């Protein structure tokens, strides 16, 4: 119990440093991680093993892919095309980017989608001379919502699919309907929140509409090659279970190949300029801190407490799982939380003795963890990656600024998910 209290204290202090931004978030996370080791809560071997290197190298690989694609000019091309479709109106652009992000995230994953699309919105905002921060926040929210719709959209869904033998179509048929409702109603929320705060001069709109985007493609050959590699990478990710190749290997293979064919003599520049090492090391520290909560039994204690409260009754269990998962996923990375909850739900299924009764409980866990990640700046990987990209381009998104918007969308989506679970399954 004493080790659990120490782990909670370190987590609390680290979290406070992150939200107050008294020091850099990477420094706070690494200090917290090594404090966990120094206090003996977990030893160095366990702590380093807790770092999900698959996630780390997947992120690095994707950063390399995006770096090479940026050289082709395709991002600027897409930026101008989207802005022209919206006739240069910021609110229309925001809605289009929100919808695009939701759809792509369902099939490419939330983190990958954010890495591809955030640079686009940065370029649009730069041309219109407005801040990209509202665009980035709403796109992050869209990525987590879209990722909830399929088995490959978000890591928690991948874990649940593996534990339950649900297939891609099971996720699509059970989780896509509430995500569609959340997406449509979220467009209304965007209009309510931002309809009065985004003004662009007619001169900047006219300048943007006058662009000839076809001249923006710098290297057609590299663009074609990059698109082929990207398509093969996405195909491999979709067939990962069949190929038995981890996501990190797929992403790194694509990234390294593109580096070789693009400009292999600029590798050092790309590694120093285009790989977001602050975000990478932040993840490492966070993995160690969260592992201490798992090792000391805190997350399991919460999970078992849910069982005691609901007494295994399916309807109330679904509701508790949905809301507890969303709240915890807003403050703790949802991957270890799902990993801790899976054996609890498996034991509950054995106790009930009817596998069919457990279906809505599993879908509640998926919706709660994926949508709950929108609650705060550190709730999901996509959030952290997006903020890292923004910071590297000179735009600072504070914990408070993200959370006051993210929490609105999170609560809105969980209320809709609650109604969906109750109406469809009970």
C-alpha positions as a Markdown table, in Angstrom:
| # | Residue | x | y | z |
|---|---|---|---|---|
| 1 | Unk | 0.0 | 0.0 | 0.0 |
| 2 | Unk | 2.9 | 2.4 | 0.8 |
| 3 | Unk | 4.4 | 1.8 | -2.6 |
| 4 | Unk | 1.0 | 2.5 | -4.2 |
| 5 | Unk | 0.7 | 5.8 | -2.3 |
| 6 | Unk | 4.2 | 6.8 | -3.4 |
| 7 | Unk | 3.4 | 6.0 | -7.0 |
| 8 | Unk | 0.2 | 8.0 | -6.8 |
| 9 | Unk | 2.1 | 10.9 | -5.3 |
| 10 | Unk | 4.7 | 10.9 | -8.1 |
| 11 | Unk | 2.0 | 10.6 | -10.7 |
| 12 | Unk | 0.1 | 13.5 | -9.1 |
| 13 | Unk | 3.2 | 15.7 | -8.9 |
| 14 | Unk | 4.2 | 14.9 | -12.5 |
| 15 | Unk | 0.6 | 15.5 | -13.7 |
| 16 | Unk | 0.6 | 18.9 | -11.8 |
| 17 | Unk | 3.8 | 19.9 | -13.5 |
| 18 | Unk | 2.4 | 19.0 | -16.9 |
| 19 | Unk | -0.9 | 20.8 | -16.5 |
| 20 | Unk | 0.7 | 23.9 | -14.9 |
| 21 | Unk | 3.5 | 23.8 | -17.5 |
| 22 | Unk | 6.0 | 25.0 | -14.9 |
| 23 | Unk | 8.6 | 22.9 | -16.7 |
| 24 | Unk | 8.7 | 21.2 | -20.1 |
| 25 | Unk | 6.3 | 18.2 | -20.3 |
| 26 | Unk | 9.1 | 15.9 | -21.5 |
| 27 | Unk | 11.2 | 16.9 | -18.5 |
| 28 | Unk | 8.3 | 16.4 | -16.1 |
| 29 | Unk | 7.5 | 12.9 | -17.5 |
| 30 | Unk | 11.2 | 11.7 | -17.4 |
| 31 | Unk | 11.7 | 13.1 | -13.9 |
| 32 | Unk | 8.6 | 11.3 | -12.8 |
| 33 | Unk | 9.7 | 8.1 | -14.5 |
| 34 | Unk | 13.1 | 8.0 | -13.0 |
| 35 | Unk | 11.7 | 9.0 | -9.6 |
| 36 | Unk | 9.6 | 5.7 | -9.8 |
| 37 | Unk | 12.9 | 3.8 | -10.3 |
| 38 | Unk | 14.8 | 5.6 | -7.6 |
| 39 | Unk | 12.1 | 5.0 | -5.0 |
| 40 | Unk | 12.2 | 1.3 | -5.8 |
| 41 | Unk | 8.5 | 1.1 | -6.9 |
| 42 | Unk | 9.7 | -0.7 | -10.0 |
| 43 | Unk | 13.3 | -1.6 | -10.8 |
| 44 | Unk | 15.0 | -0.3 | -14.0 |
| 45 | Unk | 14.6 | -3.5 | -15.9 |
| 46 | Unk | 10.8 | -3.5 | -15.3 |
| 47 | Unk | 10.6 | 0.2 | -16.0 |
| 48 | Unk | 12.4 | 0.0 | -19.3 |
| 49 | Unk | 10.4 | -3.1 | -20.3 |
| 50 | Unk | 7.2 | -1.0 | -19.7 |
| 51 | Unk | 8.2 | 1.3 | -22.5 |
| 52 | Unk | 6.2 | 0.2 | -25.5 |
| 53 | Unk | 8.9 | 0.3 | -28.1 |
| 54 | Unk | 6.4 | -0.7 | -30.7 |
| 55 | Unk | 4.6 | 2.6 | -30.1 |
| 56 | Unk | 7.9 | 4.5 | -30.0 |
| 57 | Unk | 9.3 | 3.2 | -33.3 |
| 58 | Unk | 5.9 | 3.4 | -34.9 |
| 59 | Unk | 5.9 | 7.1 | -34.2 |
| 60 | Unk | 9.5 | 7.6 | -35.4 |
| 61 | Unk | 8.7 | 5.7 | -38.6 |
| 62 | Unk | 5.6 | 7.7 | -39.3 |
| 63 | Unk | 7.6 | 11.0 | -38.6 |
| 64 | Unk | 10.1 | 9.8 | -41.2 |
| 65 | Unk | 7.4 | 9.0 | -43.8 |
| 66 | Unk | 5.7 | 12.4 | -43.2 |
| 67 | Unk | 9.1 | 14.2 | -43.5 |
| 68 | Unk | 9.7 | 12.8 | -47.0 |
| 69 | Unk | 6.1 | 13.4 | -48.1 |
| 70 | Unk | 6.4 | 17.0 | -47.0 |
| 71 | Unk | 9.4 | 17.4 | -49.4 |
| 72 | Unk | 7.1 | 16.7 | -52.4 |
| 73 | Unk | 4.7 | 19.6 | -51.7 |
| 74 | Unk | 1.7 | 17.4 | -51.4 |
| 75 | Unk | 0.6 | 18.8 | -48.1 |
| 76 | Unk | 0.5 | 22.4 | -49.4 |
| 77 | Unk | -1.4 | 21.1 | -52.4 |
| 78 | Unk | -4.0 | 19.5 | -50.2 |
| 79 | Unk | -4.2 | 22.6 | -48.0 |
| 80 | Unk | -5.0 | 24.9 | -50.9 |
| 81 | Unk | -7.6 | 22.4 | -52.4 |
| 82 | Unk | -9.4 | 22.0 | -49.1 |
| 83 | Unk | -9.4 | 25.8 | -48.5 |
| 84 | Unk | -10.8 | 26.4 | -52.0 |
| 85 | Unk | -13.6 | 23.9 | -51.4 |
| 86 | Unk | -14.5 | 25.9 | -48.3 |
| 87 | Unk | -14.1 | 29.2 | -50.3 |
| 88 | Unk | -11.6 | 30.3 | -47.7 |
| 89 | Unk | -14.1 | 30.4 | -44.8 |
| 90 | Unk | -12.5 | 29.3 | -41.6 |
| 91 | Unk | -15.5 | 27.6 | -40.1 |
| 92 | Unk | -16.2 | 25.7 | -43.3 |
| 93 | Unk | -12.5 | 24.6 | -43.4 |
| 94 | Unk | -12.7 | 23.5 | -39.8 |
| 95 | Unk | -15.8 | 21.3 | -40.5 |
| 96 | Unk | -14.2 | 19.8 | -43.6 |
| 97 | Unk | -11.0 | 19.0 | -41.7 |
| 98 | Unk | -13.0 | 17.5 | -38.8 |
| 99 | Unk | -15.0 | 15.2 | -41.1 |
| 100 | Unk | -11.9 | 14.2 | -43.1 |
| 101 | Unk | -9.9 | 13.4 | -39.9 |
| 102 | Unk | -12.8 | 11.3 | -38.6 |
| 103 | Unk | -13.0 | 9.2 | -41.7 |
| 104 | Unk | -9.3 | 8.7 | -42.2 |
| 105 | Unk | -8.6 | 7.9 | -38.6 |
| 106 | Unk | -11.1 | 5.0 | -38.7 |
| 107 | Unk | -8.8 | 3.2 | -41.2 |
| 108 | Unk | -5.3 | 4.7 | -40.8 |
| 109 | Unk | -5.3 | 5.1 | -37.0 |
| 110 | Unk | -5.6 | 8.3 | -35.0 |
| 111 | Unk | -1.9 | 9.1 | -34.6 |
| 112 | Unk | -1.1 | 8.5 | -38.3 |
| 113 | Unk | -3.9 | 10.7 | -39.4 |
| 114 | Unk | -2.9 | 13.5 | -37.1 |
| 115 | Unk | 0.7 | 13.3 | -38.4 |
| 116 | Unk | -0.5 | 13.7 | -41.9 |
| 117 | Unk | -3.3 | 16.3 | -41.5 |
| 118 | Unk | -2.0 | 18.7 | -38.9 |
| 119 | Unk | 0.8 | 20.0 | -41.2 |
| 120 | Unk | -2.0 | 20.7 | -43.7 |
| 121 | Unk | -4.0 | 22.8 | -41.4 |
| 122 | Unk | -0.9 | 24.7 | -40.3 |
| 123 | Unk | -0.3 | 25.7 | -43.9 |
| 124 | Unk | -3.9 | 26.8 | -44.4 |
| 125 | Unk | -3.9 | 28.9 | -41.2 |
| 126 | Unk | -0.6 | 30.5 | -42.2 |
| 127 | Unk | -2.0 | 31.6 | -45.6 |
| 128 | Unk | -5.2 | 33.0 | -44.0 |
| 129 | Unk | -3.2 | 34.7 | -41.2 |
| 130 | Unk | -5.2 | 33.0 | -38.4 |
| 131 | Unk | -4.3 | 30.8 | -35.4 |
| 132 | Unk | -4.4 | 27.0 | -36.2 |
| 133 | Unk | -5.0 | 26.1 | -32.6 |
| 134 | Unk | -8.8 | 25.6 | -32.8 |
| 135 | Unk | -8.4 | 23.6 | -36.0 |
| 136 | Unk | -5.8 | 21.3 | -34.3 |
| 137 | Unk | -7.9 | 20.7 | -31.2 |
| 138 | Unk | -11.0 | 19.8 | -33.1 |
| 139 | Unk | -9.0 | 17.5 | -35.5 |
| 140 | Unk | -7.5 | 15.7 | -32.5 |
| 141 | Unk | -11.0 | 15.2 | -31.1 |
| 142 | Unk | -12.1 | 13.9 | -34.5 |
| 143 | Unk | -9.2 | 11.5 | -34.7 |
| 144 | Unk | -10.0 | 9.8 | -31.4 |
| 145 | Unk | -13.7 | 9.6 | -32.4 |
| 146 | Unk | -12.9 | 8.1 | -35.8 |
| 147 | Unk | -10.4 | 5.7 | -34.2 |
| 148 | Unk | -13.2 | 4.3 | -32.0 |
| 149 | Unk | -15.2 | 3.2 | -35.1 |
| 150 | Unk | -13.0 | 0.3 | -36.2 |
| 151 | Unk | -10.7 | -2.4 | -34.8 |
| 152 | Unk | -7.6 | -0.8 | -36.3 |
| 153 | Unk | -8.4 | 2.8 | -35.5 |
| 154 | Unk | -7.1 | 3.0 | -32.0 |
| 155 | Unk | -4.8 | 0.7 | -29.9 |
| 156 | Unk | -7.4 | -0.1 | -27.2 |
| 157 | Unk | -9.7 | -1.6 | -29.9 |
| 158 | Unk | -6.8 | -3.7 | -31.2 |
| 159 | Unk | -6.2 | -5.1 | -27.7 |
| 160 | Unk | -10.0 | -5.8 | -27.2 |
| 161 | Unk | -10.2 | -7.5 | -30.6 |
| 162 | Unk | -7.3 | -9.7 | -29.7 |
| 163 | Unk | -8.8 | -10.7 | -26.3 |
| 164 | Unk | -12.3 | -11.4 | -27.5 |
| 165 | Unk | -11.8 | -12.7 | -31.1 |
| 166 | Unk | -14.1 | -10.0 | -32.4 |
| 167 | Unk | -13.3 | -9.4 | -36.1 |
| 168 | Unk | -13.2 | -6.2 | -38.1 |
| 169 | Unk | -16.8 | -6.3 | -39.1 |
| 170 | Unk | -17.9 | -6.8 | -35.5 |
| 171 | Unk | -16.3 | -3.5 | -34.5 |
| 172 | Unk | -17.6 | -1.8 | -37.6 |
| 173 | Unk | -21.2 | -2.9 | -37.0 |
| 174 | Unk | -21.2 | -2.2 | -33.3 |
| 175 | Unk | -19.1 | 0.9 | -32.9 |
| 176 | Unk | -19.5 | 2.8 | -36.2 |
| 177 | Unk | -23.2 | 3.8 | -35.5 |
| 178 | Unk | -22.5 | 5.8 | -32.4 |
| 179 | Unk | -19.4 | 7.4 | -33.9 |
| 180 | Unk | -21.5 | 8.6 | -36.9 |
| 181 | Unk | -24.0 | 10.2 | -34.5 |
| 182 | Unk | -21.2 | 11.7 | -32.5 |
| 183 | Unk | -19.6 | 13.1 | -35.6 |
| 184 | Unk | -22.8 | 14.7 | -37.0 |
| 185 | Unk | -23.7 | 16.3 | -33.7 |
| 186 | Unk | -20.1 | 17.4 | -33.1 |
| 187 | Unk | -20.3 | 19.6 | -36.3 |
| 188 | Unk | -23.1 | 21.4 | -34.5 |
| 189 | Unk | -20.9 | 21.8 | -31.4 |
| 190 | Unk | -18.1 | 23.3 | -33.6 |
| 191 | Unk | -20.6 | 25.8 | -35.0 |
| 192 | Unk | -21.7 | 26.8 | -31.5 |
| 193 | Unk | -18.2 | 27.2 | -30.2 |
| 194 | Unk | -16.4 | 28.9 | -33.1 |
| 195 | Unk | -19.1 | 30.6 | -35.2 |
| 196 | Unk | -18.1 | 34.1 | -33.9 |
| 197 | Unk | -14.5 | 33.8 | -33.2 |
| 198 | Unk | -12.9 | 33.2 | -36.6 |
| 199 | Unk | -12.6 | 36.2 | -38.9 |
| 200 | Unk | -10.5 | 36.3 | -42.1 |
| 201 | Unk | -10.0 | 39.4 | -44.2 |
| 202 | Unk | -11.3 | 39.4 | -47.8 |
| 203 | Unk | -7.8 | 40.1 | -49.0 |
| 204 | Unk | -6.3 | 37.0 | -47.4 |
| 205 | Unk | -9.3 | 34.9 | -48.7 |
| 206 | Unk | -8.8 | 36.3 | -52.2 |
| 207 | Unk | -5.1 | 35.6 | -52.1 |
| 208 | Unk | -5.7 | 32.0 | -51.0 |
| 209 | Unk | -8.3 | 31.4 | -53.7 |
| 210 | Unk | -5.9 | 32.8 | -56.4 |
| 211 | Unk | -3.3 | 30.1 | -55.7 |
| 212 | Unk | -2.6 | 27.6 | -58.5 |
| 213 | Unk | -2.1 | 24.5 | -56.4 |
| 214 | Unk | -0.9 | 22.4 | -59.3 |
| 215 | Unk | 2.4 | 24.3 | -59.2 |
| 216 | Unk | 3.0 | 23.3 | -55.6 |
| 217 | Unk | 4.1 | 19.7 | -56.3 |
| 218 | Unk | 7.9 | 19.8 | -56.3 |
| 219 | Unk | 8.8 | 16.2 | -57.2 |
| 220 | Unk | 6.1 | 14.2 | -59.0 |
| 221 | Unk | 8.3 | 11.1 | -59.0 |
| 222 | Unk | 9.0 | 11.3 | -55.2 |
| 223 | Unk | 5.3 | 12.0 | -54.6 |
| 224 | Unk | 4.2 | 8.9 | -56.6 |
| 225 | Unk | 6.7 | 6.8 | -54.8 |
| 226 | Unk | 5.7 | 8.1 | -51.4 |
| 227 | Unk | 2.0 | 7.5 | -52.2 |
| 228 | Unk | 2.8 | 3.9 | -53.3 |
| 229 | Unk | 4.8 | 3.3 | -50.1 |
| 230 | Unk | 2.1 | 4.9 | -48.0 |
| 231 | Unk | -0.5 | 2.7 | -49.6 |
| 232 | Unk | 1.6 | -0.5 | -49.1 |
| 233 | Unk | 2.2 | 0.5 | -45.5 |
| 234 | Unk | -1.5 | 1.0 | -44.8 |
| 235 | Unk | -2.3 | -2.3 | -46.5 |
| 236 | Unk | 0.3 | -4.0 | -44.3 |
| 237 | Unk | -1.1 | -2.4 | -41.2 |
| 238 | Unk | -4.6 | -3.6 | -42.1 |
| 239 | Unk | -3.3 | -7.1 | -42.6 |
| 240 | Unk | -0.9 | -7.0 | -39.6 |
| 241 | Unk | -2.6 | -10.0 | -38.0 |
| 242 | Unk | -2.1 | -12.1 | -41.1 |
| 243 | Unk | 1.4 | -11.0 | -41.8 |
| 244 | Unk | 2.5 | -11.3 | -38.2 |
| 245 | Unk | 4.6 | -8.1 | -38.5 |
| 246 | Unk | 4.4 | -5.4 | -35.8 |
| 247 | Unk | 3.3 | -1.9 | -36.6 |
| 248 | Unk | 6.7 | -0.4 | -35.6 |
| 249 | Unk | 8.5 | -2.7 | -38.2 |
| 250 | Unk | 6.0 | -1.7 | -40.9 |
| 251 | Unk | 6.3 | 2.0 | -40.2 |
| 252 | Unk | 10.1 | 2.0 | -39.8 |
| 253 | Unk | 10.5 | 0.0 | -43.0 |
| 254 | Unk | 8.4 | 2.5 | -44.9 |
| 255 | Unk | 10.2 | 5.5 | -43.3 |
| 256 | Unk | 13.7 | 4.1 | -43.9 |
| 257 | Unk | 13.0 | 3.2 | -47.5 |
| 258 | Unk | 11.7 | 6.7 | -48.3 |
| 259 | Unk | 14.7 | 8.2 | -46.6 |
| 260 | Unk | 17.0 | 6.2 | -48.9 |
| 261 | Unk | 15.3 | 7.2 | -52.1 |
| 262 | Unk | 14.6 | 10.8 | -51.2 |
| 263 | Unk | 17.8 | 12.4 | -50.0 |
| 264 | Unk | 20.0 | 9.9 | -48.0 |
| 265 | Unk | 22.6 | 12.6 | -47.4 |
| 266 | Unk | 20.2 | 14.8 | -45.4 |
| 267 | Unk | 19.4 | 12.1 | -42.8 |
| 268 | Unk | 21.0 | 14.0 | -39.9 |
| 269 | Unk | 19.0 | 17.1 | -40.7 |
| 270 | Unk | 15.8 | 15.1 | -40.9 |
| 271 | Unk | 16.5 | 13.3 | -37.6 |
| 272 | Unk | 17.2 | 16.6 | -35.9 |
| 273 | Unk | 14.5 | 18.7 | -37.5 |
| 274 | Unk | 11.5 | 16.4 | -38.4 |
| 275 | Unk | 11.5 | 13.8 | -35.6 |
| 276 | Unk | 9.8 | 15.2 | -32.5 |
| 277 | Unk | 12.1 | 13.8 | -29.8 |
| 278 | Unk | 10.4 | 15.8 | -27.1 |
| 279 | Unk | 7.2 | 13.8 | -27.8 |
| 280 | Unk | 9.1 | 10.6 | -28.0 |
| 281 | Unk | 10.8 | 11.0 | -24.7 |
| 282 | Unk | 7.6 | 12.2 | -23.1 |
| 283 | Unk | 6.0 | 9.0 | -24.0 |
| 284 | Unk | 8.8 | 7.0 | -22.5 |
| 285 | Unk | 8.5 | 8.8 | -19.2 |
| 286 | Unk | 4.7 | 8.4 | -19.2 |
| 287 | Unk | 5.0 | 4.6 | -19.9 |
| 288 | Unk | 7.2 | 4.2 | -16.8 |
| 289 | Unk | 4.9 | 6.2 | -14.5 |
| 290 | Unk | 1.7 | 4.4 | -15.6 |
| 291 | Unk | 3.5 | 1.0 | -15.2 |
| 292 | Unk | 4.0 | 1.9 | -11.5 |
| 293 | Unk | 0.2 | 2.2 | -11.1 |
| 294 | Unk | -0.2 | -1.2 | -12.7 |
| 295 | Unk | 2.6 | -2.8 | -10.7 |
| 296 | Unk | 1.4 | -1.5 | -7.4 |
| 297 | Unk | -2.1 | -2.8 | -8.1 |
| 298 | Unk | -3.9 | 0.6 | -8.3 |
| 299 | Unk | -5.5 | 0.1 | -11.7 |
| 300 | Unk | -6.5 | -3.4 | -10.8 |
| 301 | Unk | -8.0 | -2.2 | -7.5 |
| 302 | Unk | -10.2 | 0.3 | -9.5 |
| 303 | Unk | -11.2 | -2.4 | -11.9 |
| 304 | Unk | -12.2 | -4.9 | -9.1 |
| 305 | Unk | -14.0 | -2.1 | -7.4 |
| 306 | Unk | -16.2 | -1.8 | -10.4 |
| 307 | Unk | -17.2 | -5.5 | -10.1 |
| 308 | Unk | -18.1 | -5.1 | -6.5 |
| 309 | Unk | -20.3 | -2.0 | -7.2 |
| 310 | Unk | -22.2 | -3.6 | -10.1 |
| 311 | Unk | -22.4 | -7.2 | -8.7 |
| 312 | Unk | -21.9 | -8.4 | -12.2 |
| 313 | Unk | -25.3 | -7.2 | -13.5 |
| 314 | Unk | -24.7 | -6.6 | -17.3 |
| 315 | Unk | -26.6 | -3.3 | -17.8 |
| 316 | Unk | -25.1 | -1.5 | -14.8 |
| 317 | Unk | -21.7 | -3.0 | -15.5 |
| 318 | Unk | -21.8 | -1.6 | -19.1 |
| 319 | Unk | -22.7 | 1.9 | -17.8 |
| 320 | Unk | -20.0 | 1.8 | -15.1 |
| 321 | Unk | -17.4 | 0.5 | -17.5 |
| 322 | Unk | -18.3 | 3.2 | -20.1 |
| 323 | Unk | -18.1 | 6.1 | -17.7 |
| 324 | Unk | -15.2 | 4.9 | -15.5 |
| 325 | Unk | -13.2 | 4.1 | -18.7 |
| 326 | Unk | -13.9 | 7.5 | -20.2 |
| 327 | Unk | -12.9 | 9.4 | -17.0 |
| 328 | Unk | -9.7 | 7.4 | -16.4 |
| 329 | Unk | -8.8 | 7.5 | -20.1 |
| 330 | Unk | -8.9 | 11.3 | -19.9 |
| 331 | Unk | -6.2 | 11.3 | -17.3 |
| 332 | Unk | -4.3 | 8.0 | -17.8 |
| 333 | Unk | -3.1 | 6.6 | -21.1 |
| 334 | Unk | -5.9 | 4.3 | -22.2 |
| 335 | Unk | -3.7 | 1.4 | -23.4 |
| 336 | Unk | -2.5 | 0.1 | -19.9 |
| 337 | Unk | -6.0 | 0.8 | -18.5 |
| 338 | Unk | -7.6 | -1.4 | -21.2 |
| 339 | Unk | -4.9 | -4.0 | -20.6 |
| 340 | Unk | -5.8 | -4.1 | -16.9 |
| 341 | Unk | -9.6 | -4.2 | -17.6 |
| 342 | Unk | -9.5 | -7.0 | -20.1 |
| 343 | Unk | -8.8 | -9.8 | -17.5 |
| 344 | Unk | -11.5 | -8.3 | -15.2 |
| 345 | Unk | -14.1 | -8.5 | -18.0 |
| 346 | Unk | -12.9 | -12.0 | -18.8 |
| 347 | Unk | -13.4 | -13.1 | -15.2 |
| 348 | Unk | -16.8 | -11.4 | -15.2 |
| 349 | Unk | -17.8 | -13.3 | -18.3 |
| 350 | Unk | -16.9 | -16.6 | -16.7 |
| 351 | Unk | -18.9 | -15.7 | -13.6 |
| 352 | Unk | -22.0 | -14.8 | -15.6 |
| 353 | Unk | -21.6 | -17.9 | -17.8 |
| 354 | Unk | -23.3 | -16.3 | -20.9 |
| 355 | Unk | -20.9 | -14.9 | -23.4 |
| 356 | Unk | -23.6 | -13.0 | -25.3 |
| 357 | Unk | -24.4 | -10.9 | -22.2 |
| 358 | Unk | -20.8 | -9.6 | -22.3 |
| 359 | Unk | -20.9 | -8.1 | -25.8 |
| 360 | Unk | -22.3 | -4.6 | -24.7 |
| 361 | Unk | -19.8 | -4.6 | -21.8 |
| 362 | Unk | -16.9 | -5.0 | -24.2 |
| 363 | Unk | -18.3 | -2.3 | -26.6 |
| 364 | Unk | -18.7 | 0.0 | -23.6 |
| 365 | Unk | -15.0 | -0.4 | -22.7 |
| 366 | Unk | -14.0 | 0.4 | -26.3 |
| 367 | Unk | -16.1 | 3.5 | -26.6 |
| 368 | Unk | -15.2 | 4.7 | -23.1 |
| 369 | Unk | -11.4 | 4.4 | -23.6 |
| 370 | Unk | -11.3 | 5.8 | -27.1 |
| 371 | Unk | -13.7 | 8.7 | -26.7 |
| 372 | Unk | -12.5 | 9.4 | -23.1 |
| 373 | Unk | -9.1 | 10.2 | -24.6 |
| 374 | Unk | -10.5 | 13.6 | -25.8 |
| 375 | Unk | -10.9 | 14.8 | -22.2 |
| 376 | Unk | -7.5 | 16.2 | -21.6 |
| 377 | Unk | -4.3 | 17.0 | -23.4 |
| 378 | Unk | -2.6 | 13.7 | -22.2 |
| 379 | Unk | -5.6 | 11.4 | -22.6 |
| 380 | Unk | -4.5 | 9.8 | -25.9 |
| 381 | Unk | -1.4 | 9.5 | -28.1 |
| 382 | Unk | -2.9 | 11.6 | -30.9 |
| 383 | Unk | -3.4 | 14.5 | -28.5 |
| 384 | Unk | 0.3 | 14.5 | -27.5 |
| 385 | Unk | 1.6 | 14.1 | -31.0 |
| 386 | Unk | -0.6 | 17.0 | -32.3 |
| 387 | Unk | 0.5 | 19.3 | -29.5 |
| 388 | Unk | 4.1 | 18.4 | -30.2 |
| 389 | Unk | 3.7 | 19.3 | -33.9 |
| 390 | Unk | 2.1 | 22.6 | -33.0 |
| 391 | Unk | 4.9 | 23.4 | -30.5 |
| 392 | Unk | 7.5 | 22.7 | -33.1 |
| 393 | Unk | 5.8 | 25.2 | -35.5 |
| 394 | Unk | 5.6 | 27.9 | -32.9 |
| 395 | Unk | 2.0 | 27.4 | -31.6 |
| 396 | Unk | 1.6 | 26.6 | -27.9 |
| 397 | Unk | -1.5 | 24.7 | -26.8 |
| 398 | Unk | -1.8 | 24.7 | -23.1 |
| 399 | Unk | -3.3 | 21.9 | -21.0 |
| 400 | Unk | -6.1 | 24.2 | -19.9 |
| 401 | Unk | -6.9 | 25.4 | -23.4 |
| 402 | Unk | -7.2 | 21.9 | -24.8 |
| 403 | Unk | -9.1 | 20.5 | -21.8 |
| 404 | Unk | -11.8 | 23.1 | -21.7 |
| 405 | Unk | -12.7 | 22.2 | -25.3 |
| 406 | Unk | -11.9 | 18.5 | -25.2 |
| 407 | Unk | -14.0 | 17.9 | -22.0 |
| 408 | Unk | -17.1 | 19.3 | -23.7 |
| 409 | Unk | -16.7 | 17.0 | -26.7 |
| 410 | Unk | -15.8 | 14.0 | -24.4 |
| 411 | Unk | -18.9 | 14.4 | -22.3 |
| 412 | Unk | -21.1 | 15.0 | -25.3 |
| 413 | Unk | -19.8 | 11.7 | -27.0 |
| 414 | Unk | -20.1 | 9.6 | -23.8 |
| 415 | Unk | -23.7 | 10.8 | -23.3 |
| 416 | Unk | -24.5 | 9.7 | -26.8 |
| 417 | Unk | -22.7 | 6.4 | -26.3 |
| 418 | Unk | -24.7 | 5.8 | -23.1 |
| 419 | Unk | -28.0 | 6.3 | -25.0 |
| 420 | Unk | -26.7 | 4.0 | -27.8 |
| 421 | Unk | -25.7 | 1.2 | -25.4 |
| 422 | Unk | -29.0 | 1.3 | -23.5 |
| 423 | Unk | -31.2 | 1.5 | -26.6 |
| 424 | Unk | -29.4 | -1.1 | -28.8 |
| 425 | Unk | -28.5 | -3.7 | -26.2 |
| 426 | Unk | -31.0 | -3.3 | -23.3 |
